[in-house]
Amino acid sequence: MEGRKPIFFDIEEQEWTDAPNGARSVILQATPRATMQTWEMPPQVGRGDHHHFAEQLAFVRRGKAKIIIEGREYHLNEGCFGIVSSDVVHGAFTLGNATAIVVDMFLPAESDRVPSEKVRDLGHHWE
């Protein structure tokens, strides 16, 4: 790793952004190679048909979600991963009656995502 500094990110140190649908997210955009976005999403919330230039890896950390690709629904429980290829039209929604936490990683980075601002230091001593 000579010459390259590791990057660490604590979502509890970052400012969360509220979405109009009641969800909120925090974004790590520290390299042009990847974007990571963590979502807290209320029940039955999501986004209809859309696509990304990047490949999308979705990890359901808590709760349940569904991804709809070409009219077919794929249900993901807590602990499941899903991969959506680049430029594939898809939709994603939470399932059930609980708030879901979904972590999306986009490879390469999504240029339209604004990185979350660090608003506190929890003393990790990463610098």
TIMAR-98849 format. One record per residue (C-alpha): residue number from 1; residue in one letter; chain; y, x, z. Coordinates in steps of 0.25 Angstrom, whole numbers. Layout:
TIMAR-98849
   resi   resn   chain      yy      xx      zz
    NUM      A       A       Y       X       Z
...
END
This chain:
TIMAR-98849
   resi   resn   chain      yy      xx      zz
      1      M       A       0       0       0
      2      E       A       9      12      -1
      3      G       A      23       8      -6
      4      R       A      20      -7      -4
      5      K       A      25     -14       9
      6      P       A      16     -26      14
      7      I       A      22     -39      14
      8      F       A      19     -49      26
      9      F       A      24     -63      28
     10      D       A      24     -72      40
     11      I       A      27     -87      36
     12      E       A      33     -89      50
     13      E       A      44     -79      48
     14      Q       A      48     -86      35
     15      E       A      57     -98      32
     16      W       A      49    -110      27
     17      T       A      55    -118      15
     18      D       A      53    -133      16
     19      A       A      49    -141       3
     20      P       A      54    -155       0
     21      N       A      40    -160       1
     22      G       A      39    -157      16
     23      A       A      31    -144      14
     24      R       A      37    -130      18
     25      S       A      34    -116      13
     26      V       A      36    -101      15
     27      I       A      35     -91       4
     28      L       A      31     -76       3
     29      Q       A      36     -70     -10
     30      A       A      36     -55      -7
     31      T       A      30     -50     -20
     32      P       A      30     -54     -34
     33      R       A      15     -55     -34
     34      A       A      14     -67     -24
     35      T       A      20     -78     -17
     36      M       A      15     -85      -5
     37      Q       A      20     -98      -1
     38      T       A      15    -105      12
     39      W       A      16    -120      13
     40      E       A      16    -130      24
     41      M       A      14    -144      17
     42      P       A      14    -158      24
     43      P       A       2    -167      20
     44      Q       A       2    -172       6
     45      V       A      13    -163       1
     46      G       A      12    -154     -11
     47      R       A      17    -151     -25
     48      G       A      12    -158     -38
     49      D       A       9    -151     -51
     50      H       A      15    -137     -53
     51      H       A      11    -123     -57
     52      H       A      14    -109     -54
     53      F       A      15     -96     -62
     54      A       A       7     -89     -51
     55      E       A      -7     -91     -46
     56      Q       A      -7     -99     -33
     57      L       A     -16     -97     -22
     58      A       A     -16    -109     -12
     59      F       A     -21    -107       2
     60      V       A     -22    -120      11
     61      R       A     -20    -114      25
     62      R       A     -19    -127      32
     63      G       A     -22    -141      28
     64      K       A     -27    -146      14
     65      A       A     -21    -146       0
     66      K       A     -25    -150     -14
     67      I       A     -22    -143     -27
     68      I       A     -22    -151     -40
     69      I       A     -25    -144     -53
     70      E       A     -26    -151     -66
     71      G       A     -28    -164     -58
     72      R       A     -39    -159     -49
     73      E       A     -37    -158     -34
     74      Y       A     -42    -147     -26
     75      H       A     -42    -148     -11
     76      L       A     -40    -136      -2
     77      N       A     -43    -137      13
     78      E       A     -37    -127      23
     79      G       A     -41    -113      20
     80      C       A     -43    -116       5
     81      F       A     -37    -108      -7
     82      G       A     -33    -113     -20
     83      I       A     -29    -105     -32
     84      V       A     -20    -111     -44
     85      S       A     -19    -103     -56
     86      S       A      -6    -100     -62
     87      D       A       1    -111     -70
     88      V       A      -9    -121     -66
     89      V       A      -3    -135     -63
     90      H       A      -7    -139     -49
     91      G       A      -2    -147     -37
     92      A       A      -5    -145     -23
     93      F       A      -4    -154     -11
     94      T       A      -8    -155       4
     95      L       A     -19    -164       8
     96      G       A     -22    -171      22
     97      N       A     -12    -175      33
     98      A       A      -8    -161      38
     99      T       A       2    -150      34
    100      A       A      -5    -140      25
    101      I       A      -2    -125      24
    102      V       A      -4    -119      10
    103      V       A      -2    -105       6
    104      D       A       1    -102      -9
    105      M       A       1     -89     -15
    106      F       A       6     -87     -29
    107      L       A       2     -75     -37
    108      P       A      11     -69     -43
    109      A       A      23     -74     -35
    110      E       A      30     -87     -38
    111      S       A      44     -83     -42
    112      D       A      50     -97     -38
    113      R       A      46     -95     -23
    114      V       A      57     -91     -13
    115      P       A      52     -82      -2
    116      S       A      54     -87      12
    117      E       A      64     -80      20
    118      K       A      60     -73      33
    119      V       A      67     -80      44
    120      R       A      60     -73      57
    121      D       A      53     -61      60
    122      L       A      40     -63      69
    123      G       A      39     -48      72
    124      H       A      27     -44      63
    125      H       A      33     -30      60
    126      W       A      29     -31      46
    127      E       A      42     -23      41
END
